Amino acid sequence: MREREDTGKALTPDEVHRLLTAAKKSRSLSLYPALVVLLSTGLRVSELRTLQWRQVDLLERFLTVGKSKTRGSEGRVVPLNQDAFSVVTQWRRSFENPLPTHHVFPSERYGLDGEDGYKNGAVAVWERNPEKPIGSWKVASGACRKAAGVDCRLHDLRHTFVSRLADGQTADHTIMALAGHMSREMMERYSHARNAAKREAVEALNVGRIQRDSPQFPPQPNKEANIGPA
């Protein structure tokens, strides 16, 4: 499949904080854990939406991507960092007996939780079907972004993940192994930090800089040349 041409934008640490803070207050109980996993693994939204518990290994702390938009992305193994591991472990506890074939983020609907719900907006889950994946987080994420004052798309969380790896000087092949299939052209667009490093590398080759950085700059007089007859 043809890769999308727009790579998106990388969120700042402050934007990430505001977004996650707003997600904790969302009526969608799955939104916060979903955002944390997207930011921590670089998964595409479609990969996360269809993820099943059999693809998550909480003992070894990694997940295996299933069906994806490109063959090169399917079956890749992505480690769970501490943030992702903690949130997935806690999310799993909200299910009574999740089976391996159950979806990590199942289809569900929300409603006000009885009289308390009408008083303070408390919500309850109903019609949860673990055999079907959640339809989308479009409505919930839209309300969350508005509350956080962050202009972004869910796809931007993947871009943030890749950009943070690039900023940390992670090798290209490691980034591609974690994020899945990515053309060299797309990799160049993502790796802003890599481009800055390339510029610094070639600037170091300037003759003037080489001379300036030399321990013999400015050139030292040849003492032997100044030795006259005794």
ZISUL-V647526 format. One record per backbone hydrogen bond with DSSP energy under -0.5 kcal/mol. CO is the residue of the C=O (numbers start at 0). NH is the residue of the N-H. E is the energy in kcal/mol with one decimal. If there is no record, write none. Layout:
# ZISUL-V647526
co = (CO:CO)
nh = (NH:NH)
e = (E:E)
This chain:
# ZISUL-V647526
co = (4:11:12:13:14:15:16:17:18:19:20:21:22:26:27:27:28:29:30:31:32:33:34:35:36:37:43:44:45:47:50:50:51:52:54:54:55:56:56:60:61:62:62:64:69:69:70:72:75:75:77:78:80:81:82:83:84:85:86:87:88:90:91:98:99:101:102:103:104:106:108:110:111:112:113:114:115:115:116:121:123:125:128:128:129:131:136:137:138:139:140:141:142:143:144:144:148:149:152:153:153:154:154:155:156:157:158:159:160:161:162:163:164:165:170:170:171:172:173:174:175:182:183:184:185:186:189:190:191:192:193:194:195:196:197:198:199:201:202:205:206:207:208:209:210:213:215:220:221:221:222:223:225)
nh = (6:15:16:17:18:19:20:21:22:23:24:24:25:28:30:31:32:33:34:35:36:37:38:39:40:41:47:48:49:50:103:104:54:55:56:63:57:60:61:79:56:64:77:74:72:73:73:75:64:77:62:80:84:85:86:87:88:89:90:91:92:93:94:101:53:52:105:105:133:128:125:123:113:116:117:118:119:121:120:112:110:108:106:131:102:106:140:141:142:143:144:145:146:147:148:149:150:151:155:156:157:157:158:159:160:161:162:163:164:165:166:167:169:168:173:174:175:176:177:178:179:186:187:188:189:190:191:194:195:196:197:198:199:200:201:202:203:204:205:209:210:211:212:213:213:216:217:222:224:225:225:226:227)
e = (-0.8:-2.4:-2.3:-2.4:-2.4:-2.5:-2.2:-2.0:-2.0:-1.5:-0.5:-1.0:-1.2:-0.8:-1.0:-0.6:-0.5:-2.0:-2.6:-2.2:-2.1:-2.4:-2.4:-1.6:-1.8:-1.8:-2.0:-2.8:-1.3:-1.3:-2.6:-0.6:-1.8:-1.6:-0.5:-2.5:-0.7:-1.0:-1.9:-2.7:-3.0:-0.5:-2.8:-2.2:-1.3:-0.9:-0.6:-1.2:-2.5:-0.5:-2.3:-0.6:-3.0:-2.4:-2.1:-2.4:-2.3:-2.2:-2.2:-2.3:-1.2:-1.4:-1.8:-1.7:-2.3:-2.3:-0.5:-0.6:-2.5:-3.0:-3.0:-3.1:-1.5:-1.9:-1.4:-1.4:-3.0:-0.7:-2.0:-2.9:-2.3:-2.2:-1.2:-1.8:-3.0:-2.5:-3.3:-1.9:-2.1:-2.0:-2.8:-1.9:-2.3:-2.2:-1.2:-2.1:-0.5:-1.0:-1.1:-1.6:-0.6:-0.7:-1.5:-2.3:-2.0:-2.3:-2.6:-2.3:-1.7:-2.4:-2.6:-1.3:-2.3:-2.0:-0.6:-2.2:-2.6:-1.6:-1.9:-2.9:-1.6:-2.5:-2.0:-1.5:-2.1:-2.3:-2.2:-1.8:-1.8:-2.0:-2.1:-2.2:-2.1:-2.0:-2.2:-2.4:-1.3:-1.4:-1.6:-2.4:-2.5:-2.2:-2.4:-0.6:-0.6:-1.8:-0.5:-0.9:-0.5:-0.9:-0.6:-1.1:-0.7)
